[in-house]
Amino acid sequence: MVNSVKPKKVLVVHPNLKILGGAELVALRIIALVLQRYGSQVTVLTFEGFDAKKINEYFGLGRWSGLLRIKTVKPPLVLRIASGKFHTLKIAYLHRIAKRICLDYDLCISTYNEIDFGTTGIQYIHHPNFAGRSFMRNLNIVGLTDIRETVPFLDSLYRLLVKFTARHNNEGIARNITVVNSHFMECIVHSLYGIKPTVVYPFLHVKQETHNQSWDQRKFQFLSVGRISPEKNLLELLSTFETIARKYPDAKFIILGRMDSQQYLNNLQSAAEKIKNVNIEILPDATDEKRSQLYAESKFYIHSKPYEHFGVSVLEAASAGCLTFVHDSGGMIEIITSDVLRFKNVSELIYKLTRLIDDATLRNDSLDKLKSSVNNFTIENFDRGIESAINNLKSHLLGNEIL
């Protein structure tokens, strides 16, 4: 591992880079950074092949693109048949393969949460994959794992199967240089594994250069962006929309995001249709251009899921000039620092929304604070943080010699 001044061969582990979300954008940037800074040959271990042109499109690899390799892993048949179920078990299988081949590389990086490489590597944790529901319940946190069984015995049995499949243990995970996406997640990871991670915030990557339509000229429109899947609590968000519409009947409400489950999308659409006299539109798998257009033309953005680990879409909305409301929990409050834009329940949201609509001075002050806040989430800051993690790994393994 890191056995030369610059790592010649680097392994990056990420389950799926085909459909881009916040975690995937982080992964692509780390891949691009390693290629461009060190001229390393990078192999991406993943379940799905992906179009490497996306990295070029976003980060301009140029001549370094020839050093990128994709190594796909096919899960066992039973996991492929299970479709969207057993997500953690699938990741455990990928980690098992990574651990088997890791020693063939100078540097191993997981860009999708914790891993036991069998040696020291780097892990970027968006949320813990292998924590188990009991720990999250003790923290009064829900939605950070994919296990939905409420029977402790079944949860424990599943976790044992995951651990056996991945061949990992907590000591192996704690051995890595650990990076997390928020101070909220820093506390959770420290509690889980007894390690002190480094916070490296995801960065704002907006393809359009400006959103110069003033707030007053925008549509009276509420936008929410994120994966269309059960853990995002979108059925509860529909109820929030219905409550807002009682006070503002001319408002339009839009849910936009990547579809993870056709069944859940069907349930969501069915629930929306039952809400009478409320203008709700659901846009699964919309293009980047459509998302940017909606950010630019909407007055409001709402992210109501509690304990979100970070929230790239929140960052995008704030940057685009939307009045961005978030639940007062998790990593989102590190982006939305103003109490005026944070809420604990729907009643508080309605109260604060009404204040901002009625008070132009307070509204303009809030929009200015949003613009100032997003300046902290730059690609330059992200790159410095990741390079520091690589240097820390080098220092850890070979003394104080720095890459």
Summary of the structure (lengths in Angstrom):
residues: 403
radius of gyration: 21.5
end to end distance: 12.8
largest distance: 66.7
contacts: 1323
relative contact order: 0.11
helix: 49%
strand: 16%
